[in-house]
Amino acid sequence: MTTDGLFSQMTLKIRQGLCGLHGHDALLHFDQGHISLLCTSCGHQSPGWEFGGAAARRTSAPIVTATPVTTAVVMPFVNVRKVA
C-alpha cells in the first residue's frame, strides 16, 4: 500500500471519528437488496439490513390460523379536557 493511500485512510477514519462524537447526519441509503444509514457529512455507513433474499421470502409466507380472531378494543371517550 502506498503512503498516500494510508494517509487518506487515516484522515478518513479521524474525520469519521470526530463526526461520530458530534453525531452523524444519518439518512436512509437504499442499495440493491440492502438498506443502511449513511452520514451525509463524513460518509460513514452502518452495517444495515438485507432484504429480498431467502430469509425475507421464508418469513413473508402468510400465517394461517384455524380460528379467526375477532376481538375489538373499545376505548372510552373523554368528556372533560384537561390542560397541563
Contacts in CASP RR format, 6 or more apart in sequence:
PFRMAT RR
TARGET T0000
AUTHOR 0000-0000-0000
METHOD contacts of the structure
MODEL  1
MTTDGLFSQMTLKIRQGLCGLHGHDALLHFDQGHISLLCTSCGHQSPGWE
FGGAAARRTSAPIVTATPVTTAVVMPFVNVRKVA
12 42 0 8 1.000
15 42 0 8 1.000
16 39 0 8 1.000
16 42 0 8 1.000
16 43 0 8 1.000
16 44 0 8 1.000
17 42 0 8 1.000
19 39 0 8 1.000
19 41 0 8 1.000
19 42 0 8 1.000
19 44 0 8 1.000
20 39 0 8 1.000
20 42 0 8 1.000
20 44 0 8 1.000
24 37 0 8 1.000
24 39 0 8 1.000
24 41 0 8 1.000
24 42 0 8 1.000
24 44 0 8 1.000
25 39 0 8 1.000
25 40 0 8 1.000
25 41 0 8 1.000
26 37 0 8 1.000
26 38 0 8 1.000
26 39 0 8 1.000
26 40 0 8 1.000
26 46 0 8 1.000
27 37 0 8 1.000
27 38 0 8 1.000
27 39 0 8 1.000
27 40 0 8 1.000
28 35 0 8 1.000
28 36 0 8 1.000
28 37 0 8 1.000
28 38 0 8 1.000
29 35 0 8 1.000
29 36 0 8 1.000
29 37 0 8 1.000
29 38 0 8 1.000
29 45 0 8 1.000
33 50 0 8 1.000
33 51 0 8 1.000
33 52 0 8 1.000
33 53 0 8 1.000
34 48 0 8 1.000
34 49 0 8 1.000
34 50 0 8 1.000
34 51 0 8 1.000
35 48 0 8 1.000
35 49 0 8 1.000
35 51 0 8 1.000
36 45 0 8 1.000
36 46 0 8 1.000
36 47 0 8 1.000
36 48 0 8 1.000
36 49 0 8 1.000
37 45 0 8 1.000
37 46 0 8 1.000
37 48 0 8 1.000
38 44 0 8 1.000
38 45 0 8 1.000
38 46 0 8 1.000
39 45 0 8 1.000
50 56 0 8 1.000
END
